[in-house]
Amino acid sequence: MTHKNQHRLLILVNTYIIGKEKLALGIVNSLKSKIYADQYKQKIISCLENEKLSSLLISDPSEASFHLVNFRNMPIELRNIKYLFQY
């Protein structure tokens, strides 16, 4: 099976509500990537009033190599592996 993005790097960083913002900025600056976060997490991040971080947020997960995700999307369990193959 050949997947169109088989050589693409995807970094998932698990966050509770806030935290790991400096880590996120450091990684995406190195990768020259945007940050995907779901709507809920984007609203929370906007409350931090960090213009640099907010400017890197996108809502289309296929356009970012870096995803801020919840525990339910981490591929610890087999059922979550499908999340990775979407990108």
Order of alpha helices (4+ residues) and beta strands (2+ residues): beta-alpha-beta-alpha-alpha-beta-beta-alpha
